[in-house]
Amino acid sequence: MTDVNGSLIPSGSLVDGPRVHGSVYRNPDIFQRELERIWYKVWVYVGHESEVPNAGDFVRRQIGLQPVLMVRGDDGKVRVFYNRCRHRANLVCLTETGNAEKFVCPYHAWSYANTGELLEPTFDEGYNYDLDKSRFPLVEVARQDSYRGLMFASVAPEGITLTEHLGPVSEFIDMFMGLSPEGEITLDVGCQKVRYKGNWKYMPENSMEGDYHGPFIHKIAFELYSRSSGLDVSALHEEEIPDVIRSLPGGHMVEDYRGAPLFKRPGEPSAARKEYAAKMIERHGEKLATQMMGTMAPLLFVFPNMMYVMTHIRTVQPVSVGETNSYYYPVMLKGVPGEINAARLSDHQFMFGSAGFVSPDDVEIMERNQIGMKAVGDDWLFIGRGEHRERDMPDGGRSGFTMDETHLRGFWRHYASLMEGGA
């Protein structure tokens, strides 16, 4: 069997140890299978509860290609609905974010409460007098749950719990949440939107192996960042630090910098940084607080669509086999002096903004990847760096050295399991 590129698709698994077949990035039939066996089966991150702080607040999102709404109802509960009118399936909400007492379909003006109930089917004299409106509410996505304010949903009516899905990655979520002295974050300063002409899987791969490609495509950014932060990111490979790269059960990936050298920002700490340090020590104790503030929080990927990368939560949304949307939400820390969050936002703009020194390079590289995949030849990619030295971890995952591809191999093992019908 050949794909649209004319290349032979293997009859067995698309993943063979450290090898991944190129058709997974360009074949539309495989993309459709991903929707069915991954996006419409597992828990998918939808948004953070701080994005809908007030009754009636909503945001539009997608699970795979299915449009949904995350809404805080008048009863205070956050729900995820399909963005689809029960009458003729038109979108009931066109606005990306806002506040609404009710949602009115623009096609025939059927209206729904922000808690989902059908309010008015319009011109109801044309319906049977005993029409039961309770039969036609907005439909909630089958399963919904949250962790530390992160809202997840699954369109599959049955499956593992969110707690089981997250497994040991919850420890690393706790770590970046712990940068707040109150243990809470907010995503309330806006969203940066990126669309690139490439497969959705490039984004988690690229986002989680920056230590490897960084010295090549982000060299200038790394040099500038080291001057302001005191951390020479480009030199991490020289120390070959073990247990930084982590693959976790469930396809999750982590770059865990707790074993990396601590760094100290140049100059005397400002009053705001001293206040922040005092609050962190009060919450975590001096040893842990010093470690947390003296190195980067772990970078993590929660399969299949959420990442935490230095300054922000990043999501990936497939559009087609060769086109992807990605959204960057700067993370603000509750309970810190304003200067701290201002510095985080400045760092975000410096690295990941539309004119930043990091993200534009990554987008260009991913689009080149998609073009390169059209070349006919040996169609197997090799992600074997560090395979000989990875080791099993107590949490069921595996670890590697700073620039190894251990976590990528874990991602692809889980991907293959789901695509081949596994849990």
C-alpha positions as CSV (number, residue, x, y, z in Angstrom):
1,M,0.0,0.0,0.0
2,T,1.3,3.4,-0.9
3,D,0.4,6.9,0.4
4,V,-0.2,10.2,-1.4
5,N,3.5,10.6,-1.7
6,G,3.9,7.4,-3.6
7,S,5.9,5.8,-0.8
8,L,5.2,2.3,0.5
9,I,3.4,2.3,3.8
10,P,4.5,-0.6,6.1
11,S,2.0,-3.3,6.6
12,G,2.9,-3.5,10.3
13,S,3.4,-0.8,12.9
14,L,4.3,2.8,11.8
15,V,6.7,2.9,14.7
16,D,9.6,0.4,15.0
17,G,11.7,1.1,18.1
18,P,13.7,4.3,17.4
19,R,12.2,4.5,13.9
20,V,9.1,6.4,12.8
21,H,7.6,6.1,9.3
22,G,7.3,9.4,7.4
23,S,3.7,8.6,6.3
24,V,2.5,9.5,9.8
25,Y,3.1,13.2,9.0
26,R,1.5,13.4,5.5
27,N,-1.0,10.6,4.9
28,P,-4.7,11.8,5.2
29,D,-5.9,8.3,6.0
30,I,-3.6,8.1,8.9
31,F,-4.7,11.6,10.0
32,Q,-8.3,10.4,10.0
33,R,-7.3,7.3,12.1
34,E,-5.6,9.7,14.6
35,L,-8.8,11.6,15.0
36,E,-10.8,8.5,15.7
37,R,-8.2,6.6,17.9
38,I,-6.5,9.5,19.7
39,W,-8.4,12.8,19.6
40,Y,-11.8,11.3,20.0
41,K,-10.7,8.7,22.6
42,V,-8.3,10.2,25.1
43,W,-8.6,13.1,27.5
44,V,-7.9,16.4,25.7
45,Y,-6.9,19.7,27.4
46,V,-9.6,22.3,26.8
47,G,-8.6,25.4,28.9
48,H,-7.9,26.8,32.3
49,E,-10.7,27.8,34.6
50,S,-9.2,31.3,35.0
51,E,-10.2,31.9,31.4
52,V,-13.8,31.8,32.5
53,P,-13.8,33.5,36.0
54,N,-17.3,34.9,36.0
55,A,-20.8,33.4,35.4
56,G,-21.5,33.5,31.7
57,D,-17.9,33.6,30.6
58,F,-17.0,31.4,27.7
59,V,-14.2,30.4,25.3
60,R,-14.4,28.6,22.0
61,R,-12.1,25.6,21.6
62,Q,-11.8,22.4,19.6
63,I,-11.3,18.7,20.4
64,G,-9.7,17.3,17.2
65,L,-12.0,18.9,14.5
66,Q,-15.0,19.1,16.8
67,P,-16.0,22.6,17.9
68,V,-16.7,23.0,21.6
69,L,-17.4,25.7,24.2
70,M,-16.0,25.9,27.7
71,V,-18.6,27.9,29.7
72,R,-19.0,28.9,33.3
73,G,-22.8,28.8,33.9
74,D,-24.9,31.0,36.2
75,D,-24.6,28.2,38.7
76,G,-20.8,28.7,38.8
77,K,-20.1,25.3,37.3
78,V,-17.6,25.0,34.3
79,R,-18.9,22.8,31.5
80,V,-17.7,21.8,28.0
81,F,-20.5,21.7,25.4
82,Y,-20.5,20.9,21.7
83,N,-20.8,24.2,19.8
84,R,-23.7,22.9,17.8
85,C,-27.4,23.9,17.7
86,R,-29.8,21.0,18.4
87,H,-32.0,22.2,15.5
88,R,-29.8,22.2,12.3
89,A,-26.3,21.9,13.7
90,N,-25.2,25.5,13.2
91,L,-22.6,27.0,15.5
92,V,-24.4,28.5,18.5
93,C,-21.4,30.7,19.3
94,L,-19.1,32.5,16.8
95,T,-17.2,34.7,19.2
96,E,-13.8,33.3,20.5
97,T,-14.3,34.6,24.0
98,G,-16.8,36.6,25.9
99,N,-19.7,36.6,28.3
100,A,-23.3,35.5,27.6
101,E,-26.5,35.0,29.6
102,K,-27.6,32.8,26.8
103,F,-26.4,31.5,23.4
104,V,-28.6,32.3,20.4
105,C,-28.1,30.3,17.2
106,P,-27.8,32.8,14.3
107,Y,-29.6,30.4,11.8
108,H,-33.1,30.2,13.4
109,A,-32.5,31.9,16.7
110,W,-33.0,28.9,19.0
111,S,-31.6,30.0,22.3
112,Y,-29.9,28.2,25.2
113,A,-29.0,29.1,28.8
114,N,-25.3,29.3,29.7
115,T,-26.0,26.1,31.7
116,G,-27.1,24.4,28.5
117,E,-30.9,24.2,28.7
118,L,-33.0,25.1,25.6
119,L,-34.9,28.3,26.3
120,E,-36.8,29.0,23.2
121,P,-37.1,27.1,19.8
122,T,-38.7,30.3,18.2
123,F,-42.1,30.4,16.6
124,D,-43.1,27.6,18.9
125,E,-46.7,27.7,17.6
126,G,-45.4,25.6,14.7
127,Y,-44.4,22.8,17.1
128,N,-46.6,20.3,19.0
129,Y,-48.0,22.1,22.0
130,D,-46.4,19.6,24.3
131,L,-42.9,19.9,22.8
132,D,-40.5,18.8,25.6
133,K,-37.7,21.4,25.6
134,S,-35.7,19.3,28.1
135,R,-35.0,16.9,25.2
136,F,-33.0,19.5,23.3
137,P,-30.3,21.1,25.5
138,L,-26.8,21.8,24.3
139,V,-24.9,18.5,24.5
140,E,-22.1,18.2,27.0
141,V,-19.0,16.4,26.0
142,A,-19.2,12.9,27.4
143,R,-16.6,13.2,30.1
144,Q,-15.2,16.2,31.8
145,D,-12.8,16.7,34.7
146,S,-10.1,19.2,35.9
147,Y,-6.8,19.2,37.7
148,R,-5.3,22.3,39.3
149,G,-7.8,24.4,37.3
150,L,-6.8,22.7,34.0
151,M,-10.0,21.5,32.3
152,F,-9.9,18.3,30.2
153,A,-12.7,16.6,28.3
154,S,-13.1,13.3,26.4
155,V,-15.7,12.7,23.7
156,A,-15.5,9.0,24.4
157,P,-18.2,7.9,26.9
158,E,-15.9,5.4,28.5
159,G,-12.3,5.2,29.3
160,I,-9.7,5.7,32.0
161,T,-10.1,8.5,34.5
162,L,-8.3,11.9,34.2
163,T,-6.2,10.9,37.2
164,E,-5.2,7.7,35.5
165,H,-4.5,9.6,32.2
166,L,-2.2,12.2,33.9
167,G,-0.4,9.7,36.1
168,P,3.1,10.9,37.1
169,V,2.9,14.0,34.8
170,S,0.7,15.6,37.6
171,E,3.9,15.9,39.7
172,F,5.4,18.1,37.0
173,I,2.2,20.1,36.6
174,D,2.4,20.8,40.4
175,M,6.0,22.1,39.9
176,F,5.2,24.8,37.5
177,M,2.0,25.7,39.5
178,G,4.3,25.9,42.5
179,L,6.1,28.9,41.1
180,S,3.2,30.8,42.5
181,P,3.4,31.3,46.3
182,E,-0.4,30.6,46.3
183,G,0.0,27.5,44.0
184,E,-2.3,29.0,41.4
185,I,-1.9,30.5,37.9
186,T,-4.0,32.6,35.6
187,L,-4.2,32.7,31.9
188,D,-5.8,36.2,31.6
189,V,-3.3,38.3,29.6
190,G,-4.2,37.2,26.1
191,C,-3.5,34.5,23.6
192,Q,-1.0,34.3,20.7
193,K,-2.2,32.3,17.7
194,V,0.1,30.5,15.3
195,R,-0.8,28.5,12.2
196,Y,1.8,26.5,10.4
197,K,1.8,24.4,7.3
198,G,2.8,21.1,9.0
199,N,1.6,18.1,10.9
200,W,0.3,18.5,14.5
201,K,2.9,16.1,15.9
202,Y,5.8,18.4,14.9
203,M,4.8,20.8,17.6
204,P,5.1,18.5,20.7
205,E,8.3,17.0,19.2
206,N,9.9,20.4,18.5
207,S,8.7,21.9,21.8
208,M,10.2,19.2,23.9
209,E,13.6,18.8,22.4
210,G,14.8,22.3,22.4
211,D,18.0,21.4,24.2
212,Y,19.0,19.4,21.1
213,H,18.1,21.8,18.3
214,G,18.4,25.0,20.3
215,P,22.2,25.5,19.9
216,F,21.7,25.4,16.1
217,I,18.5,27.3,15.3
218,H,18.2,29.4,18.5
219,K,21.9,30.3,19.1
220,I,21.4,34.0,19.2
221,A,18.3,33.7,21.5
222,F,20.2,31.4,23.9
223,E,23.2,33.8,24.1
224,L,20.9,36.8,24.8
225,Y,18.9,34.9,27.4
226,S,22.0,33.8,29.2
227,R,23.1,37.4,29.7
228,S,19.8,38.4,31.4
229,S,19.1,35.2,33.3
230,G,22.6,33.9,34.2
231,L,21.7,30.5,32.7
232,D,23.7,29.4,29.7
233,V,21.1,27.1,28.1
234,S,23.3,26.4,25.1
235,A,25.9,24.8,27.3
236,L,23.6,22.2,28.9
237,H,24.7,19.6,26.4
238,E,28.3,19.9,27.5
239,E,27.5,18.6,31.0
240,E,25.4,15.7,29.7
241,I,23.2,15.8,32.8
242,P,21.4,12.5,33.4
243,D,17.6,12.1,34.1
244,V,16.7,15.5,32.5
245,I,14.8,13.9,29.6
246,R,11.8,11.9,30.7
247,S,9.2,9.8,29.0
248,L,6.2,9.0,31.1
249,P,3.4,6.5,30.8
250,G,0.6,7.7,28.6
251,G,2.8,9.4,26.0
252,H,3.6,12.4,28.2
253,M,7.1,14.1,27.9
254,V,9.2,16.1,30.3
255,E,12.4,18.0,30.5
256,D,13.2,18.0,34.2
257,Y,15.9,20.5,35.1
258,R,16.1,19.8,38.8
259,G,19.4,18.2,38.3
260,A,20.8,21.0,36.3
261,P,23.2,23.6,37.8
262,L,21.5,26.5,39.6
263,F,21.8,30.0,38.1
264,K,21.8,33.4,39.6
265,R,20.5,36.5,37.8
266,P,23.1,39.2,37.4
267,G,23.1,42.1,39.8
268,E,21.4,42.7,43.1
269,P,17.8,41.3,43.3
270,S,15.2,44.0,43.2
271,A,12.8,44.6,46.1
272,A,10.1,42.7,44.2
273,R,12.3,39.6,43.7
274,K,13.3,39.7,47.4
275,E,9.6,39.8,48.3
276,Y,8.9,36.9,45.9
277,A,11.7,34.8,47.3
278,A,10.4,35.4,50.8
279,K,7.0,34.2,49.9
280,M,8.3,31.2,48.1
281,I,10.5,30.3,51.1
282,E,7.5,30.6,53.4
283,R,5.5,28.2,51.2
284,H,8.1,25.7,50.2
285,G,11.0,26.0,52.7
286,E,14.4,27.6,51.8
287,K,16.0,24.5,50.1
288,L,13.1,23.8,47.7
289,A,12.3,27.5,47.1
290,T,16.0,28.1,46.1
291,Q,15.9,25.2,43.8
292,M,12.7,26.3,42.1
293,M,13.8,29.8,41.6
294,G,17.3,28.9,40.6
295,T,16.6,26.8,37.6
296,M,13.9,26.4,34.9
297,A,10.6,24.7,35.8
298,P,10.2,21.5,34.0
299,L,9.0,21.7,30.4
300,L,6.2,19.2,29.9
301,F,3.8,17.8,27.3
302,V,0.5,16.3,28.3
303,F,-0.6,13.9,25.6
304,P,-2.0,14.8,23.1
305,N,-2.2,18.6,23.0
306,M,-1.0,20.6,26.0
307,M,2.5,21.9,26.8
308,Y,4.1,24.1,29.4
309,V,7.1,25.8,28.0
310,M,9.0,28.2,30.2
311,T,6.6,31.1,30.2
312,H,3.3,29.8,28.8
313,I,0.9,27.0,28.2
314,R,0.8,26.0,24.6
315,T,-1.8,23.9,22.8
316,V,-1.9,22.2,19.5
317,Q,-5.0,21.8,17.3
318,P,-4.9,19.8,14.1
319,V,-6.6,21.4,11.1
320,S,-5.6,18.8,8.4
321,V,-2.8,16.3,7.9
322,G,-0.5,19.2,6.8
323,E,-1.8,22.2,8.7
324,T,-2.0,23.0,12.4
325,N,-3.1,25.7,14.7
326,S,-1.2,26.4,18.0
327,Y,-2.1,28.7,20.8
328,Y,0.3,30.3,23.4
329,Y,-1.2,31.4,26.7
330,P,1.3,33.3,28.9
331,V,1.1,32.0,32.5
332,M,0.8,34.6,35.2
333,L,1.5,33.6,38.9
334,K,-1.0,34.5,41.6
335,G,0.3,36.1,44.7
336,V,3.5,37.6,43.3
337,P,4.6,41.2,43.0
338,G,3.5,42.8,39.7
339,E,7.2,43.1,38.6
340,I,7.5,39.3,38.5
341,N,4.6,38.8,36.1
342,A,5.8,41.7,34.0
343,A,9.2,40.1,33.7
344,R,7.6,36.8,32.7
345,L,5.5,38.5,30.0
346,S,8.6,40.3,28.8
347,D,10.5,37.0,28.6
348,H,7.6,35.5,26.7
349,Q,7.5,38.2,24.2
350,F,11.3,38.1,23.8
351,M,11.3,34.3,23.0
352,F,7.9,33.4,21.8
353,G,6.2,36.5,20.6
354,S,5.5,37.0,16.9
355,A,8.7,39.0,16.6
356,G,10.5,36.8,19.2
357,F,13.8,35.0,18.9
358,V,12.6,31.4,19.3
359,S,9.1,30.6,18.0
360,P,9.4,32.0,14.5
361,D,12.5,29.8,14.0
362,D,10.5,26.8,15.2
363,V,7.6,27.5,12.9
364,E,10.0,27.8,9.9
365,I,11.7,24.5,10.8
366,M,8.4,22.6,11.2
367,E,7.2,23.8,7.8
368,R,10.5,22.8,6.2
369,N,10.0,19.4,7.9
370,Q,6.6,19.0,6.1
371,I,8.2,19.9,2.8
372,G,11.1,17.5,3.4
373,M,8.7,14.6,4.1
374,K,7.7,14.8,0.4
375,A,11.1,13.5,-0.7
376,V,11.0,9.9,-1.8
377,G,13.6,7.6,-0.4
378,D,14.1,5.6,2.8
379,D,11.0,6.8,4.6
380,W,12.0,5.8,8.1
381,L,13.1,8.6,10.5
382,F,15.6,7.7,13.3
383,I,15.2,9.1,16.8
384,G,17.8,6.9,18.5
385,R,19.9,9.4,20.4
386,G,20.6,8.1,23.9
387,E,18.8,4.8,23.4
388,H,21.8,2.9,24.7
389,R,21.8,4.8,28.0
390,E,18.2,5.4,28.9
391,R,17.1,3.9,32.2
392,D,13.8,2.8,33.7
393,M,12.2,5.0,36.3
394,P,10.1,4.1,39.3
395,D,7.1,5.9,37.8
396,G,7.1,3.5,34.8
397,G,8.7,5.9,32.4
398,R,12.3,6.2,31.2
399,S,15.0,8.8,31.5
400,G,17.8,10.1,29.4
401,F,20.5,12.7,29.3
402,T,20.1,16.3,28.5
403,M,19.9,16.1,24.7
404,D,18.6,12.5,24.3
405,E,15.4,11.6,22.5
406,T,14.1,9.3,25.2
407,H,10.9,11.3,25.6
408,L,10.2,11.2,21.8
409,R,10.5,7.5,21.8
410,G,8.0,7.3,24.7
411,F,5.6,9.6,22.8
412,W,5.8,7.4,19.7
413,R,5.4,4.1,21.7
414,H,2.1,5.4,23.1
415,Y,1.0,6.7,19.8
416,A,1.6,3.3,18.2
417,S,-0.3,1.6,21.0
418,L,-3.4,3.8,20.4
419,M,-3.2,3.6,16.6
420,E,-3.1,-0.1,16.8
421,G,-6.1,-0.3,19.1
422,G,-4.5,-0.2,22.6
423,A,-5.9,1.6,25.6
